[in-house]
Amino acid sequence: MQLTTTLSTQLKPKPDENNLGFGIHFTDHMFNMDYHPEKGWHNPRIEPYAPFVMDPSTMVLHYGQGIFEGLKAYRTARGKIQLFRPQNNLKRLNYSAHKLCIPQIDEAFALQALKELIRVEKKWVPSAPGTSLYIRPTIVATDPFLGVRASHTYRFFIILSPVGAYYPEGFNPVKIMVTRDYVRAVRGGLGDTKTLGNYAASLLAGEKAHEAGYTQVLWLDGIEQKYVEEVGSMNILFVIDNQVVTPMLNGSILPGVTRASVLALAKSWGMSTSERRISIDEVFAAHKSGALTEIFGSGTAAVISPVGELKYEQETITIGNGKAGPVAQRLFDTMVDIQYGRAEDPMGWIEPVD
């Protein structure tokens, strides 16, 4: 396929790098590519960022057949731009596509197109401390049809957004509330994919958590409602008896790229790690005995997010005196230093753009 580029004749003013927020600003251009059964994926193009014209019966609007990814581009102190493990995100996009009956994309071509889009928009990659260019690849069903079946046509697009910190707290510990009133996903469903419905399912519980003064919800398993799964926007990890413990991937938990990176780093440092079922009762018992020393989340948006307070039913615990612990701090510092080119990349995770 031949990638074509059409440049915008009306460029937007760049936002203040020190006041970006998250997911608010969008660049001048985007990537688009279409799928048709007779043509396969075709017409890959970089063109001006613009709204889509969609028929009111477009299938994604009615049946939610859509998937997405999230990754970032970083500007180094030398002005270079680089990506962090983008192949993993594109591989996961294809996994989600399989689960949603969406045709597979060519991952190597998608990475090439993404890098070219970033080159076109390189002036949008911010350089202020803690900022980055957020990347949102998305595939949606585009058939104009009412009826429950897989669409025959699709649009694959990538948009870019310069961002600051995901949580207002930054790296300061967040407050998390455990819910038993709602479940996000069950094994055999779509909990291990980045699809639209997973996030819609989290909204009501998230609103109730915010009303109670908490940043996010910690989900329990959807069957027994006793085993920890993940937080709405990140995987969850615990330090118990000096071991990094995280719920095992069981089909209802998103296989996070940052989660995998955390486990790899911890192992490379000689730390003990465990991926297993862990109940919320075990977490609270470990806190009571003094064995639980840290809780933190991991994800592309926040990288590492320490948890300072955890509420479950009528009990609330404070972790690490409400401050970031040494394991979370070391992981955050190491990951961010690799991403921004301030440290060597011993794992081969960095993909240069230019």
N, C-alpha and C positions, 0 to 999 in steps of 0.2 A: 504493500500500500504506500502511496505517496502522500506525505503530510503537506498540506498547503497552509499558508499563513496570510491572513488579511488583517492589516493593521488599522486600528481605530484612528479616525481623523479628529476626534474630540477626546482628549485625555482629561482624566479627573485630577483635581488637586490632591496631593498626597496628605494624609492625615498626620496629626502631631504624633510622633513616635513615642512620646512620653505619656500619651493618653489614648491608647488604642482600644482598650477593652478587649472583648473576645467575640468574633463573629459579627462585627458591625460593619466593617469596611470591606469593599471588594475591588479587585484590580480592574484594569481596563480591558483585559482579554480573557477568554476561556477556551477550553478544548471541547470539541463536539465530535461524535462519531455515531453512525446509525447502523442498525441491524435489520436486515430483511432476509427471509428464508432463502430467496433466490440469489441474493448477493453476498450473504454473510455480513460480517462487519465491514463497513465501507465508508468512503468519504470522510476520512479523518482530517480535521481542520482546526486551526487556531484562528479565532475571529473575535470581533468586539464583544465584550460582555453585554448580553441583552436578554430580555424576558423571552420565555417560550410562548408560542401560540399553541394552545391545546384544546382539542375538542372536549366539550363537557362530559363526553362518555369515555374519555381516555382511561384505560383500565387501571393505571396506578392510582387514580383518584378514588376508585371504588373498591379495589381489592388489595391494595397495598403491596403490589409486586414491585418492590424496589429495594436496592441495597446500596451501601456506601462504605467509604473508608475515611480515615483521618490520619494524616501524617504532617510533618513539618519540614520546611527548609530553613537553614540557619546561615547567618552571615558571620564569618570568622573575623578576627581582629585584622587580618590582612586583606579583608574585603572579598574573600572567596565565598562561594555559596555551596552548601553541601546538604545532603539528605541523610537520614538515619534509618537504615534497614528498609528501604522502600520496597525491595523485592518481597519482603514478608507481608507487607500490606497488600500488594497486588496478588500474591498467592492466596491470602485470606479472602480477597474480593472474589476470586474464582471459586473458593469454597462456598462462600455465600451464594454465588450465582448458581452453583450446583443444587443447593438446598431450595432455591426459589425457582428452579426450572428456567434459568436465564442462560443464554449461550455463553460459553467461555470466551474470554478475551485473550489475545496474545500478550502475555505479561512483558516480554522483552520490548515489543513495540509500544505498549502503554508506557513503560518507563522512559523510552526514547521520546515519546510525545510529551510526557510530563516535563522532562528536562528541557525540552525546547520551549515549552510554555513558560517555564521559569526564566529561561534566558531572555525571552521577549519582555518579561515583567521584572527583570532583575532590579530595577530601581524601586520596586515595591517591597523588596526584602529589607526589613528594618535592621538597624544596627544598634539601637539603644539597648542597654542591658536588660536581659530577660525577655526580649521580643523575638519574634520569628514570623515566618510566613506559613500560615495554616493552609493545608491542601485537602480539598474535599472531592475525591473521585466518587461518582454516583452513576448507577444504572437504573433506569425506570422503564416500565412497560408502557408502550405507546399506542397499542391498538385502540381504535374507537369502537368499543364493543361492551355490551352489558351481558355478562354470563361468566360463570366461574370456570375458567380455564387459564392455562398459561397464554400470555400474549405471543403473537407471532413477530412483532416488531419491538425494537428497543432503542433508547437513546443513552449513550455513554457520554458523560460530560465531566469536566474537571473545572472547579472554580478555586480561586485563591483569595486569602484574606490575611492581611497583616494583623498580628495579634499581640497582646500583652499576656498577663497572667490569667489563667482560666478561673481560679477562685479569687475573690476579693482579698482573702487572707494571704494570698501568695504562698510562701513556704511555711507560714505559721500554721499550727495545728488546727484542723477543722473539727466540728462537732457532728457526730453521726448518730442517727436514730435507727434502731432495728424495728422492722415491721413484721407482724404476724397477721395483720388484717388483709394484706394483699400479697400476691405472688407475681413475679415477673415472667417466669418461664418454667417449663418442666422438661425432663429428659425425653428425647424423642421429638421435641418441638424445634423452635428456632432460636433458643437462647444462646447458642454458640455462633450465631451469625449477626452481622451488622445490618439488620433489616428494620424497616420503618416501624412495624408494630411493636417491636421490643421496647422502643423508646416511648411510644404512645402509652404502653402499659405501665410505664413508670411514673407518669405525670401526676396522677392523683395522690399517690403516696408521697411523692416529692413535695407537692404543695402542702400537704399536712405536716411534713417535716419542717418546711420553711416557716409555717405558721407557729410551730412550737420552738422556733429558734435554732433549728439544726440545718446544716449545709446540705446533707445528702441522706439517702436511705441505704441501709445495709439489708440486702435481701437474704431470706432463708430459702431453703429448697421448697419446691412447690408441692411436695407429696407429704413428707412428715413434718415440714415446717420447723425443723430443729437444727439443720446443718447450714452453716454459713456458705453463701455462694459468692456474691460480689456486690459492690456499691454501684449506684446507677451509672456513673461515668468512669469507673475504674475497677480493676481487680483489687482484692484486699489481701494483706499479708500481716502475719503476727510474728513477733520474736518471743518465743517461749523456751525457757531454759537454754538460752543462747542459740536456739535453732530457728531458722526462718521457715515458718509454716504457712502454706497457702492452700486453699481448697483445690482439690484435684480437678482436672478437666473431665467432666462427666457427660457432656452433651448439652448442658443447660447454662454453661459458663463461657463467656467470650475468651478465646485464647489470645490474650493480650500480647502485643509485641513487646511492650515495656515490661510486662510480667515475665516473659521469657528472658529478657535482658537482665532483669534483677536477679533471677535464679542463676543465670550463667555467671554474672559478676560475683555473687556471693560464693558460689562453688570455687571460682578461680582464686578467691581470697582464703580458701580453706575452711569456710563456714559450713556448718551442717544445714541442709535444706530438706524439706519434706513437703510433698504434694499429697494430701490425703483429705479424707472427710474430717471436718472439725465442727463440733456442735457449738451453738451459742452458749450452752451451759458450761462446756469445757473452757471457753474463753473467760467467762466470769469466774469460774473456779480457779483458773490459772492466775487471774488478777488477785483473787483473795489470798492465794498462797504465796504471792510474790514472784511467781514464775513468769508471768506476763510482763514484759518490760517495754514493748513497743507495739503499736499498730500503725500501719501506713497503707495508703493506696498507691497504685501504679497505673499510669495511663499516658497516652500521647499528649493530651491537653495539659495536664498538671505535672507530668513526669513522676515525681514522688510527692505525695501529700500526706504528711503526718496526721494522725488522728489523736486529738487531745482529750476527747470526751466521747463516751459511748453510752447510749441509753437503750435499755431493753425492758419493756413493760414498766414496772415501777422502780427499777433500779438504775442508777447512773454511776458510772465509774470514770475516774480521771486517770489517764495513762501518762506515765513519765512526768508527773507534776504539771501536765498540760503543755509540755515543751517537746520539741522534736528530739528524738533519741539519736544516739550515735550511729546506729546502723542505717536509719533513714537518711541522716545527714551525709554519711559517706556515700551512699548510693546516689543520692541527689547530686552531690558535688562531682562524683566521677562521671555520671551519665551526662550531665550538662557540660562538663569540660570536654568530653568526647564530642558531643553534638556541636559545640561551638569551636572546635579545633584548638582548644587550649591544652589538651592532653593527647598523648598517643592513643591510637585505636588498636589495642591488642587483639580485638575480636574480628576485625575486618568488617565492621558494621557501617562505615561511612561510605557514601556514594557521592563523589564530587559532581557538581553540575557544570562548573566552568574551570 
